[in-house]
Structure formats: structure tokens, C-alpha cells
């Protein structure tokens, strides 16, 4: 299947509210647990594409020693995220900023870990993003990224939508289908990781619809 782009930014208030209402508890919790397992005992963490901050909240509850800077291009996503962070009482651990992940305003080698969930498929060309991650991450820093990969055919896509968005409304089902259409294949992700200069990041399929790229904190 050919890749079909979707909007890079979901920036209406209605989209932010609807996205936040979708139940990603299971996949978000798995992401948070996996990230904590390979990350540093303490440190400064960059979450690229924080959306409504559900994952930083989960991680902060598991690892209160971490300070997390969560970035997103969507003002409304961040506004909903700020409300979620305040409700969780985690303002001292999570800082949200409106930032373009392809042009990070942070100095080189600032972060002990970079995490990212479901940002790559939103980017027309994710290579600048991968290069920026490499720049701001400490040489021994950890990486944990996850996103959808593009199905091989329409039949597989229909099956995934019917299975994982069965309880969603029509618009939410369309959002999921559009995301699958906009996603990259595993080979394409591997090529971008290598092109960005990473030589020790493992890229692998972590479910029937997700790829994961990771590097454990280096001792």
C-alpha cells in the first residue's frame, strides 16, 4: 500500500477533546512500563509528541525521579494535556511546551532519554526529527519510540480497524484508518534510523500494528 499523508497537527479544540476521549489505556500503560524499564534511574526526559500528556502522567506516576519535558505542535492538545497534568497533581514533574519536534530549541546532549509515541506517522518527512533526537540526546542516553506501521493491504487494514476501533464512533474509526494509511513500514523506519546516524538502536515489530525503536541507557 502507498502511504497517504494525514495532517501533521490535530489543532482544533474538538479534535483534541475527541482524541483525549479515545481509550488508549492499555497501549499507553504498556508504553510507559517499557520506557521505564530501559530508562535511567533519574534524569531529564524529552517526550516528543505528548498530545494530551496521558503517557507522561503514567510515567511520572511510575518514576517520580524523572523530570519530563513534553512537546507538541498542537496548542489545543497541550491545553487539554495541561488540564490532565493538573488533575493528576504532577505539575512539578511534567513541563509542556509548544515545540516543533523537527526543530528542537534545546542544546546538544541535554536529555538522558527521548521517548515518543505515535508522532512519526504524522510527519511528511520524519528524518529531520530523528536527526534532532540524536542531537539533543546524551551519547549514552536511552531511546524508546513507538508508532503504527502501515498494513500490507486493505484487507489487513480493515481487520485492524474492526478489531481495535470496534467501540469507537465513525470519526474515531476514520482517525485510526488515516493513521494506519500515513504510517511507515518497518523497513522505512529502519532506513530513517540509520540515516539519522544511529547504529545501536533496535527497531522491531512490537505488536500486529506497532513498531518500536529502543536503546537501553548505556552504563
Order of alpha helices (4+ residues) and beta strands (2+ residues): alpha-alpha-beta-alpha-beta-alpha-beta-beta-alpha-beta-alpha-alpha-alpha-beta-beta
